[in-house]
Amino acid sequence: MKVVVGSKNPTKIEGTRLAFQQFFGDVEVVGVEVLTPFKQPFEEQTINGAIERALKSYSKSFDFSVGIEAGLIAVKHTITGYMDFQVAVVYNGEKFTIGFGPGFEYPKKVVEQAKIGVEVGKTMEKISGIKDLGKKFGAVHYLSKGAISRIELSRIAVTMALIPWLNKDLYEL
């Protein structure tokens, strides 16, 4: 099986590989650069960014394409009013399915900076002192004291998006 990811980010590529491998065995996963209009996605932009990445990266050379986008989504009763969710879209050239990974909350400073247009990754690099944090193991790894990585968030989100493909008869795919 061949899969393309609409990103060159190694954490997204590896998370996708792990998700597909658990169901389909041997899988080849490559990443291609896909630009989206949202530097720091909020709300529906997060889902739209994942869809756009999947659609733009697809070609008939692949069985599936995957778009993954992390973004801030409003959630009542949280400290900052927002949580970060990783959204994955799996596309076969005709239909796409959507999955979410677990959500977590950034520190207030990160959300305040995001609201004025600073990417959460840039603020988290300053806080953590780790350059390219999002391409290594992600802010979630830093904030969770190493308990979970961005690879794992990507794997879970892609796995959730794969559920209809694993049960085609139930979802009429």
Kinemage of the C-alpha trace (Angstrom):
@kinemage 1
@onewidth
@group {chain A} dominant
@subgroup {mainchain}
@vectorlist {calphas} color= white
{ca met a 1} P 0.000 0.000 0.000
{ca lys a 2} L 1.224 3.499 -0.835
{ca val a 3} L 0.166 6.576 1.139
{ca val a 4} L 1.080 10.232 0.713
{ca val a 5} L 0.905 12.779 3.532
{ca gly a 6} L 0.284 16.434 2.728
{ca ser a 7} L 3.232 17.552 4.849
{ca lys a 8} L 6.982 17.125 5.127
{ca asn a 9} L 6.730 17.114 8.935
{ca pro a 10} L 8.374 13.857 10.096
{ca thr a 11} L 5.996 13.482 13.074
{ca lys a 12} L 2.954 13.508 10.774
{ca ile a 13} L 4.579 11.085 8.320
{ca glu a 14} L 5.584 8.638 11.061
{ca gly a 15} L 2.196 8.866 12.804
{ca thr a 16} L 0.507 8.088 9.486
{ca arg a 17} L 2.849 5.166 8.839
{ca leu a 18} L 2.110 3.672 12.255
{ca ala a 19} L -1.661 4.095 11.822
{ca phe a 20} L -1.764 2.390 8.416
{ca gln a 21} L 0.751 -0.283 9.395
{ca gln a 22} L -1.369 -1.504 12.301
{ca phe a 23} L -4.151 -2.461 9.863
{ca phe a 24} L -2.497 -3.010 6.491
{ca gly a 25} L 0.979 -4.321 7.307
{ca asp a 26} L 3.602 -3.214 4.834
{ca val a 27} L 2.978 0.392 3.834
{ca glu a 28} L 5.074 2.987 2.046
{ca val a 29} L 4.443 6.535 3.278
{ca val a 30} L 5.905 9.670 1.734
{ca gly a 31} L 5.390 13.320 2.527
{ca val a 32} L 4.899 16.190 0.108
{ca glu a 33} L 4.817 19.877 0.907
{ca val a 34} L 1.315 21.344 0.877
{ca leu a 35} L 0.742 24.950 1.808
{ca thr a 36} L -2.507 26.023 3.437
{ca pro a 37} L -3.726 29.579 3.948
{ca phe a 38} L -3.855 29.202 7.745
{ca lys a 39} L -0.565 29.811 9.574
{ca gln a 40} L -2.316 29.235 12.884
{ca pro a 41} L -5.657 27.484 12.366
{ca phe a 42} L -8.602 28.135 14.644
{ca glu a 43} L -11.931 26.322 14.735
{ca glu a 44} L -13.182 25.103 11.320
{ca gln a 45} L -9.896 26.211 9.704
{ca thr a 46} L -8.309 23.200 11.392
{ca ile a 47} L -10.650 20.756 9.670
{ca asn a 48} L -10.480 22.666 6.386
{ca gly a 49} L -6.672 22.648 6.524
{ca ala a 50} L -6.592 18.867 6.975
{ca ile a 51} L -9.030 18.408 4.085
{ca glu a 52} L -7.001 20.719 1.872
{ca arg a 53} L -3.767 18.859 2.666
{ca ala a 54} L -5.359 15.508 1.800
{ca leu a 55} L -6.938 16.733 -1.434
{ca lys a 56} L -3.872 18.620 -2.682
{ca ser a 57} L -1.444 15.769 -1.984
{ca tyr a 58} L -3.486 13.018 -3.632
{ca ser a 59} L -2.526 11.464 -6.947
{ca lys a 60} L -3.434 8.149 -8.574
{ca ser a 61} L 0.062 6.903 -7.670
{ca phe a 62} L -1.218 6.382 -4.123
{ca asp a 63} L -3.943 4.319 -2.504
{ca phe a 64} L -4.683 7.092 -0.006
{ca ser a 65} L -3.619 10.589 0.863
{ca val a 66} L -3.640 11.982 4.397
{ca gly a 67} L -3.974 15.532 5.604
{ca ile a 68} L -3.162 16.358 9.216
{ca glu a 69} L -3.704 19.757 10.801
{ca ala a 70} L -3.445 20.853 14.413
{ca gly a 71} L -5.445 23.844 15.533
{ca leu a 72} L -7.146 25.601 18.393
{ca ile a 73} L -10.824 24.893 18.930
{ca ala a 74} L -12.987 26.737 21.458
{ca val a 75} L -13.948 24.623 24.458
{ca lys a 76} L -15.968 26.056 27.347
{ca his a 77} L -14.752 25.571 30.906
{ca thr a 78} L -11.060 25.401 29.950
{ca ile a 79} L -8.417 27.743 31.389
{ca thr a 80} L -7.823 29.546 28.084
{ca gly a 81} L -11.088 28.829 26.281
{ca tyr a 82} L -9.267 26.704 23.676
{ca met a 83} L -7.861 23.243 23.230
{ca asp a 84} L -5.505 21.955 20.553
{ca phe a 85} L -6.802 19.082 18.454
{ca gln a 86} L -5.025 17.158 15.722
{ca val a 87} L -7.383 16.520 12.811
{ca ala a 88} L -6.671 13.868 10.167
{ca val a 89} L -8.347 13.342 6.811
{ca val a 90} L -7.933 10.136 4.791
{ca tyr a 91} L -8.805 10.431 1.083
{ca asn a 92} L -8.954 7.788 -1.663
{ca gly a 93} L -9.473 10.087 -4.634
{ca glu a 94} L -13.273 10.001 -4.300
{ca lys a 95} L -14.267 10.211 -0.642
{ca phe a 96} L -12.644 11.416 2.536
{ca thr a 97} L -13.089 10.576 6.194
{ca ile a 98} L -12.173 12.662 9.233
{ca gly a 99} L -10.685 11.726 12.603
{ca phe a 100} L -9.608 13.669 15.670
{ca gly a 101} L -6.816 12.992 18.128
{ca pro a 102} L -6.954 13.726 21.843
{ca gly a 103} L -7.157 17.392 22.763
{ca phe a 104} L -4.962 19.259 25.195
{ca glu a 105} L -4.686 22.814 26.431
{ca tyr a 106} L -1.772 25.155 25.840
{ca pro a 107} L -0.596 27.623 28.487
{ca lys a 108} L -2.391 30.968 28.464
{ca lys a 109} L 0.612 32.796 26.959
{ca val a 110} L 0.606 30.468 23.929
{ca val a 111} L -3.102 31.015 23.233
{ca glu a 112} L -2.795 34.805 23.702
{ca gln a 113} L 0.045 34.884 21.158
{ca ala a 114} L -1.916 32.662 18.750
{ca lys a 115} L -4.850 35.087 18.903
{ca ile a 116} L -2.591 37.858 17.565
{ca gly a 117} L -1.228 35.659 14.785
{ca val a 118} L 1.859 33.986 16.296
{ca glu a 119} L 1.975 30.251 15.553
{ca val a 120} L 1.778 28.114 18.691
{ca gly a 121} L 4.950 26.323 17.594
{ca lys a 122} L 6.957 29.546 17.632
{ca thr a 123} L 5.800 30.451 21.138
{ca met a 124} L 6.405 26.898 22.375
{ca glu a 125} L 9.944 26.976 20.934
{ca lys a 126} L 10.615 30.079 23.059
{ca ile a 127} L 9.088 28.525 26.171
{ca ser a 128} L 10.856 25.166 25.780
{ca gly a 129} L 14.119 26.406 24.279
{ca ile a 130} L 13.854 23.618 21.671
{ca lys a 131} L 14.225 24.669 18.031
{ca asp a 132} L 11.853 22.920 15.585
{ca leu a 133} L 9.946 21.389 18.495
{ca gly a 134} L 6.933 20.559 16.268
{ca lys a 135} L 9.070 18.568 13.830
{ca lys a 136} L 10.883 16.630 16.550
{ca phe a 137} L 8.280 15.409 19.029
{ca gly a 138} L 5.844 18.278 19.453
{ca ala a 139} L 4.744 20.654 22.149
{ca val a 140} L 2.541 17.933 23.641
{ca his a 141} L 5.682 15.905 24.414
{ca tyr a 142} L 7.203 18.866 26.233
{ca leu a 143} L 3.991 19.731 28.096
{ca ser a 144} L 3.194 16.111 29.034
{ca lys a 145} L 6.728 15.606 30.382
{ca gly a 146} L 7.426 13.047 27.663
{ca ala a 147} L 4.294 10.940 28.201
{ca ile a 148} L 2.920 11.472 24.675
{ca ser a 149} L 4.430 12.711 21.417
{ca arg a 150} L 3.074 14.408 18.327
{ca ile a 151} L 3.711 11.154 16.475
{ca glu a 152} L 1.235 9.457 18.810
{ca leu a 153} L -1.342 12.256 18.383
{ca ser a 154} L -1.003 11.898 14.606
{ca arg a 155} L -1.285 8.102 14.815
{ca ile a 156} L -4.469 8.334 16.863
{ca ala a 157} L -6.067 10.979 14.617
{ca val a 158} L -5.263 8.984 11.461
{ca thr a 159} L -6.530 5.786 13.117
{ca met a 160} L -9.837 7.526 13.901
{ca ala a 161} L -10.094 8.687 10.260
{ca leu a 162} L -9.416 5.123 9.091
{ca ile a 163} L -12.367 3.627 11.012
{ca pro a 164} L -14.859 3.985 8.120
{ca trp a 165} L -12.313 2.473 5.682
{ca leu a 166} L -11.901 -0.506 8.019
{ca asn a 167} L -15.673 -0.975 8.115
{ca lys a 168} L -16.667 -0.088 4.550
{ca asp a 169} L -19.934 -2.045 4.720
{ca leu a 170} L -21.101 -0.189 7.831
{ca tyr a 171} L -20.202 3.216 6.379
{ca glu a 172} L -21.248 2.435 2.796
{ca leu a 173} L -17.879 3.346 1.297
